[in-house]
Amino acid sequence: MNLANATALVTGTNRGLGHALATELVRRGAKVYATARRPELIDVAGVQVLRLDITDQESVDAAAAVADDVDVVINNAAFTGGGNLVTGELDAIRAVMDSNYYGTLRVIRAFAPILARNGGGAILNVLSAAAWNTVDGNTAYAAAKSAEWGLTNGVRVELAGQGTLVSALVPGLIATQTLLDYAEQAGMELPESLLNQPTELARIALDGLEAGDLEILDDLSRQSKAGLAGPPQALAL
């Protein structure tokens, strides 16, 4: 699809990859609804700012009522701090699942009829290589991303009949402040060669969406998916 003529809604645009995606969409000539739970933090030039909390159904419905001309939905917003499944706080584990799985599903359910009315369009879900290789220290997040991968595959089948492309961006590591802070707290050293800069990843993601790719991968996520043919293993950095 040609994003120069698209109208896109992006969740979680106040920082990181969401900010980069909204910025790149504007650069390519798209109309962009930039959304976040705290819209006052959005500083992307040339966008229409909307409040959207993907964990709140009323907030999702209100955004869909305004952005009824969209033909691209990018599900980027996600809570990442679930911790480990056995020893972590259950409320945090629920929050990471509610955000990544149910939040993404809320947005898709609200916007699928809009996409159908507007010719089909596309959905891009931002996943993680952790969906295929868990991460000790944050296995809850990995499990939530595994669930979101299954959601993405299921929705792709369900929406094929209305002509909606459902694609997944599956990066290994993104050099966001959230990840860098987590690595510092955990005493981890992240290989510079494996870190995706948000601006470059946004370009790769939108190139893939325009090409109609079903999954958009980097080197680390390609290795992770290939590893599914063997025994389960944790992500090795």
C-alpha positions in Angstrom: 0.0 0.0 0.0 1.1 3.6 -0.6 1.5 5.3 2.8 1.7 8.7 1.1 -2.1 8.6 0.6 -2.8 6.8 3.9 -4.5 8.0 7.1 -2.8 6.2 10.0 -3.4 5.9 13.8 -0.4 5.1 15.9 -0.6 4.2 19.6 2.1 5.1 22.1 3.6 8.0 20.2 4.9 10.0 23.1 8.4 8.4 22.9 10.6 5.7 21.4 9.4 3.7 18.5 5.9 5.1 18.4 7.3 8.6 18.1 9.6 7.5 15.3 6.8 5.7 13.5 4.5 8.8 13.6 7.4 11.0 12.5 8.2 8.8 9.6 4.6 8.5 8.5 4.3 12.3 8.4 7.6 12.4 6.4 6.0 10.0 3.8 3.0 12.2 3.4 0.4 10.3 5.5 -2.2 11.9 7.7 -1.4 10.8 11.3 -3.4 10.4 14.5 -0.7 10.3 17.1 -2.1 8.9 20.4 -0.9 8.3 23.9 -2.4 8.0 27.4 -0.9 11.4 28.1 -1.3 13.3 24.9 0.4 16.4 26.3 3.7 14.5 26.0 3.4 14.1 22.2 5.7 16.4 20.3 5.5 15.1 16.7 5.0 17.9 14.2 2.2 17.7 11.7 0.0 15.2 13.5 -3.5 15.2 15.0 -3.1 14.4 18.7 -5.6 12.1 20.5 -5.8 10.7 24.0 -5.9 6.9 23.8 -5.5 4.4 26.7 -5.6 1.0 25.1 -6.5 -0.6 28.5 -9.7 1.5 28.7 -12.5 0.5 26.4 -14.2 3.9 26.6 -11.0 5.6 25.6 -10.6 3.2 22.6 -14.2 3.8 21.5 -13.8 7.6 21.8 -10.6 7.5 19.6 -12.4 5.3 17.0 -15.3 7.8 16.9 -12.9 10.6 16.0 -10.5 8.7 13.7 -13.1 7.2 11.5 -11.1 7.9 8.3 -8.1 5.7 9.1 -6.9 2.9 6.8 -3.7 2.0 8.8 -3.6 1.1 12.5 -0.2 0.6 14.2 -0.4 -1.1 17.6 2.8 0.1 19.3 1.8 1.0 22.9 2.6 -1.6 25.5 3.5 -2.0 29.1 6.9 -3.8 29.4 7.6 -4.3 33.1 5.9 -7.6 34.1 8.8 -9.3 35.7 9.1 -13.0 36.0 6.0 -15.3 36.0 6.7 -17.3 39.1 8.2 -14.7 41.4 6.8 -11.4 40.0 3.9 -9.4 41.2 0.7 -10.8 39.8 -0.8 -7.4 39.3 2.2 -6.4 37.1 1.8 -9.7 35.1 -1.8 -8.9 34.5 -0.9 -5.4 33.5 1.6 -6.5 30.9 -0.9 -9.0 29.5 -3.7 -6.5 29.5 -1.6 -4.0 27.6 0.1 -6.2 25.0 -2.7 -8.7 24.4 -6.1 -7.3 25.4 -5.1 -3.7 24.6 -4.1 -4.6 21.1 -7.3 -6.6 20.7 -9.4 -3.7 21.9 -7.9 -1.4 19.3 -8.3 -4.0 16.5 -11.9 -4.8 17.4 -12.8 -1.1 17.4 -11.0 -0.2 14.2 -11.6 -3.3 12.1 -15.1 -2.1 10.9 -13.6 1.3 10.1 -10.9 -0.3 8.0 -13.5 -2.4 6.2 -15.5 0.7 5.3 -12.4 2.5 4.1 -11.3 -0.3 1.7 -9.4 -2.8 3.9 -6.2 -1.0 4.8 -3.6 -2.5 7.1 -2.8 -3.3 10.8 0.8 -3.4 12.0 1.4 -5.0 15.4 4.7 -4.3 17.1 5.8 -7.6 18.7 9.2 -8.8 19.9 11.7 -11.6 19.4 10.9 -12.4 23.0 7.7 -13.9 21.7 9.9 -16.8 20.4 12.7 -16.8 23.0 11.8 -16.0 26.5 13.9 -13.5 28.6 14.8 -14.4 32.2 14.0 -11.4 34.3 10.9 -10.5 32.3 9.3 -13.8 31.3 5.8 -12.2 31.7 6.5 -9.7 28.9 7.8 -12.6 26.7 4.6 -14.6 27.4 2.4 -11.5 26.6 4.3 -11.0 23.3 3.8 -14.7 22.5 0.1 -14.2 23.0 0.1 -11.1 20.8 1.8 -13.1 18.1 -1.0 -15.7 18.2 -3.5 -12.8 18.2 -1.8 -11.3 15.1 -2.0 -14.6 13.3 -5.6 -15.2 14.2 -6.7 -11.7 13.3 -4.9 -12.0 10.0 -7.1 -15.0 9.1 -10.3 -13.3 10.3 -9.8 -10.0 8.5 -8.5 -11.4 5.2 -12.0 -11.4 3.8 -12.3 -7.7 4.2 -9.0 -7.1 2.5 -7.1 -5.9 5.6 -3.3 -6.7 5.7 -2.3 -7.7 9.1 1.5 -7.5 9.6 3.9 -7.9 12.5 7.0 -6.0 13.2 9.2 -8.4 15.3 12.4 -6.6 16.4 15.0 -8.1 18.6 16.2 -5.1 20.7 15.2 -1.5 20.3 17.5 1.2 21.7 14.7 2.9 23.8 15.4 4.5 27.1 13.1 2.0 28.7 15.3 -0.9 27.5 18.5 0.8 28.3 17.3 1.6 31.8 16.2 -2.0 32.3 19.5 -3.3 31.2 21.4 -1.0 33.5 19.3 -2.1 36.5 19.7 -5.7 35.6 23.5 -5.4 35.1 23.2 -6.5 31.4 25.5 -5.4 28.6 23.6 -5.1 25.4 25.6 -5.7 22.2 25.6 -2.4 20.2 25.4 -4.4 17.0 22.0 -5.9 18.0 20.3 -2.6 19.0 17.8 -1.1 16.6 17.6 2.7 16.6 14.0 3.7 16.6 14.2 6.0 13.6 15.8 3.2 11.5 13.4 0.6 12.7 10.5 2.8 11.9 11.8 3.1 8.3 12.2 -0.6 8.0 8.7 -1.2 9.5 7.0 1.1 7.1 8.9 -0.2 4.1 7.8 -3.7 5.0 4.2 -2.5 5.4 4.2 -0.8 2.0 5.6 -4.1 0.5 2.9 -6.1 2.1 5.2 -8.2 4.3 3.4 -10.4 6.9 6.4 -10.3 9.3 9.1 -7.7 9.4 12.2 -9.1 11.1 15.8 -8.2 12.0 18.8 -10.5 12.4 18.1 -11.4 16.0 14.4 -12.1 15.4 15.2 -14.2 12.3 17.5 -16.3 14.5 14.8 -16.6 17.2 12.2 -17.8 14.8 14.5 -20.3 13.2 15.2 -21.6 16.7 11.6 -22.6 17.1 12.4 -25.8 15.1 14.6 -26.9 18.0 14.3 -27.1 21.8 12.9 -24.1 23.7 15.5 -21.7 24.8 16.0 -18.3 26.4 17.1 -15.3 24.4 20.9 -15.3 24.3 22.6 -11.9 24.0 
